[in-house]
Each structure stands twice: as structure tokens, then as C-alpha cells.
């Protein structure tokens, strides 16, 4: 089991960090704007899987291996950033599967589930700030006098639950913005807002 004193300190700490705007939260809000909360859930599944892998990896030592091969991590990060930047450019021009067409009701949600899953996974797994955060945050909350596996399981479950709540909050906010702007039939403006956010996430991912 987990030390209750450590757990009481961990939950508010991760709540604060998770709800702080970042790449994954911005992506969730962007997709909430363009494709709605329900389809954004597929991106969330990929993102949560990646977050869980990063959390476990930092504790068991894979992060140390990645630090020995920085060029591979850099290449992966740049490829992910360029992909998101391209999507943002397409959305700015009201093109591509992520953009909202003028006739939204009939054409909305064209991005495949697998594409959304991969988008969420790549964004989270290639986020250097996520790796750094878990490397700094998790070890202090591990009690060395207790078995590692049960503690890590509890922490990862808490992390994923809080992360999911944060993603849903941002996606719902984006969906609300969508409805407000579409009342004015201003789909082009909506695409440009979402495209700009997507491109910003791409640049952040590549240069972060």
C-alpha cells in the first residue's frame, strides 16, 4: 500500500500540475472545438496510455536509457511537432480531416479513431516536460520501505484519473466555444482559432 501522508500530498500536487495549460490540454481543447468531446475521447485514450507508460518508465529507469540516446528522442519529438504543425496549417485553411467544414452536421468528425489515438499518444510520449515532471515528482512519493509495485499502481491510477478529468474539462470548454461561434456561422474563424492552437502545440512539442 501507499503511505497515506505521501498520498495526501501527491493528489493536490498532481491536480495543480495536470490542470495547468500544456500541450495535451491545449490539444484536448482544440479537438473539443473541432470534432466534439465524444470523438476527442479517442485522443484521450492514446494520451492516457502514453502518460501511464511515461510514469512507469521514469520509475523503473527507462528514462535513464533515453537520456543516453538523446538524438532518437529529439527526432521523435520533431516528427511529432511537425505533424501537429501541418495539421494546424490545414485547419487554418479550413482543410483536412480535423477542420470543420461549412456544412458541419453532415461532415463533422472525419478524422479516424486510430489517427486521433496516435495523435494523443505521440503528443504525450514525446513531451519532454512530461518526462522531466515525472522524474522529479514521482520518486519523492515512493516509500522505499514498502513494495514498489503496489505503490506505483496506486499512483498511476490516480494520475490517469486526474489527467482524464483535466482533459475532459478542456475538451468541454472547447466544445462550448464551438457552439458559441457556430451560432454566428463563423466556421472559418473557429478553424483558425483551432488551427493556431494546434500549430502552437506542434512548435511547443518540437522546441520544448
ZAMARGU-4260 file (C-alpha; in steps of 0.2 Angstrom, whole numbers, plus 5000, padded with zeros to 4 digits):
<rodrens>
0) 5000/5000/5000 | 5005/5018/4999 | 5009/5029/5013 | 4994/5040/5017 | 5004/5055/5021
5) 5013/5054/5004 | 4996/5051/4996 | 4988/5066/5004 | 5002/5077/4997 | 5003/5069/4980
10) 4984/5072/4975 | 4984/5091/4976 | 5001/5092/4969 | 4996/5082/4953 | 4979/5091/4952
15) 4988/5108/4951 | 5000/5102/4938 | 4988/5092/4927 | 4976/5107/4926 | 4990/5119/4921
20) 4988/5123/4902 | 5000/5112/4892 | 5002/5103/4876 | 4990/5089/4880 | 4977/5101/4887
25) 4978/5113/4873 | 4976/5098/4861 | 4961/5092/4870 | 4953/5109/4869 | 4957/5111/4851
30) 4949/5094/4847 | 4934/5098/4858 | 4932/5114/4847 | 4934/5105/4830 | 4927/5087/4832
35) 4917/5087/4849 | 4920/5079/4866 | 4914/5062/4861 | 4927/5059/4847 | 4940/5068/4857
40) 4939/5053/4869 | 4950/5043/4856 | 4964/5056/4858 | 4962/5055/4877 | 4964/5036/4876
45) 4981/5037/4867 | 4986/5052/4878 | 4982/5042/4894 | 4991/5027/4888 | 5007/5037/4885
50) 5006/5046/4901 | 5004/5029/4910 | 5019/5022/4901 | 5030/5038/4905 | 5025/5037/4923
55) 5030/5019/4925 | 5046/5021/4914 | 5053/5035/4924 | 5051/5025/4940 | 5059/5009/4933
60) 5073/5018/4924 | 5069/5018/4906 | 5071/5037/4906 | 5090/5035/4910 | 5091/5024/4894
65) 5083/5038/4884 | 5095/5051/4891 | 5109/5040/4884 | 5101/5041/4866 | 5095/5059/4865
70) 5096/5060/4846 | 5082/5047/4845 | 5071/5056/4857 | 5074/5073/4848 | 5070/5065/4831
75) 5054/5058/4838 | 5049/5074/4846 | 5052/5084/4830 | 5042/5072/4819 | 5028/5074/4831
80) 5029/5093/4831 | 5030/5094/4813 | 5014/5083/4811 | 5004/5094/4823 | 5011/5110/4814
85) 5005/5103/4797 | 4988/5099/4805 | 4987/5117/4812 | 4991/5124/4794 | 4977/5113/4786
90) 4964/5118/4799 | 4969/5137/4797 | 4965/5135/4779 | 4949/5125/4783 | 4956/5110/4775
95) 4960/5092/4781 | 4951/5080/4792 | 4952/5090/4808 | 4944/5106/4801 | 4926/5110/4802
100) 4918/5111/4785 | 4904/5124/4782 | 4891/5110/4782 | 4896/5104/4800 | 4882/5092/4803
105) 4884/5081/4788 | 4903/5081/4788 | 4909/5083/4806 | 4921/5070/4814 | 4930/5064/4798
110) 4947/5060/4807 | 4948/5042/4811 | 4949/5035/4828 | 4966/5027/4825 | 4973/5044/4819
115) 4966/5053/4835 | 4973/5039/4846 | 4990/5041/4838 | 4989/5060/4839 | 4986/5059/4858
120) 4999/5045/4861 | 5013/5054/4851 | 5009/5071/4859 | 5011/5064/4877 | 5025/5052/4874
125) 5036/5065/4865 | 5033/5078/4878 | 5050/5081/4887 | 5042/5091/4900 | 5031/5076/4905
130) 5046/5065/4907 | 5055/5078/4917 | 5040/5081/4928 | 5038/5063/4932 | 5056/5061/4935
135) 5056/5075/4948 | 5038/5072/4955 | 5036/5053/4957 | 5052/5047/4966 | 5048/5058/4982
140) 5031/5050/4984 | 5038/5032/4983 | 5041/5025/5001 | 5057/5014/4999 | 5052/5004/5015
145) 5036/4997/5005 | 5035/4986/4990 | 5037/4996/4974 | 5023/4988/4963 | 5008/4992/4973
150) 5013/5010/4976 | 5017/5013/4958 | 5000/5005/4953 | 4990/5017/4965 | 5000/5032/4959
155) 4997/5028/4941 | 4978/5025/4943 | 4977/5042/4952 | 4987/5051/4939 | 4977/5044/4925
160) 4960/5048/4934 | 4965/5066/4937 | 4973/5068/4919 | 4956/5062/4912 | 4946/5074/4922
165) 4958/5088/4916 | 4957/5083/4898 | 4938/5082/4899 | 4937/5099/4906 | 4947/5107/4892
170) 4938/5097/4879 | 4921/5103/4886 | 4927/5121/4886 | 4932/5119/4868 | 4915/5112/4863
175) 4906/5126/4872 | 4917/5138/4862 | 4912/5129/4846 | 4894/5131/4849 | 4896/5149/4853
180) 4905/5153/4837 | 4894/5142/4826 | 4879/5152/4832 | 4886/5166/4821 | 4890/5154/4807
185) 4908/5159/4809 | 4916/5142/4805 | 4932/5150/4797 | 4936/5159/4812 | 4933/5143/4823
190) 4945/5134/4811 | 4958/5147/4813 | 4957/5148/4831 | 4959/5129/4832 | 4972/5128/4819
195) 4983/5141/4828 | 4981/5131/4844 | 4986/5115/4835 | 5001/5124/4827 | 5007/5131/4844
200) 5006/5114/4851 | 5017/5107/4837 | 5030/5121/4839 | 5030/5118/4858 | 5032/5100/4856
205) 5047/5102/4843 | 5056/5115/4853 | 5051/5111/4871
</rodrens>
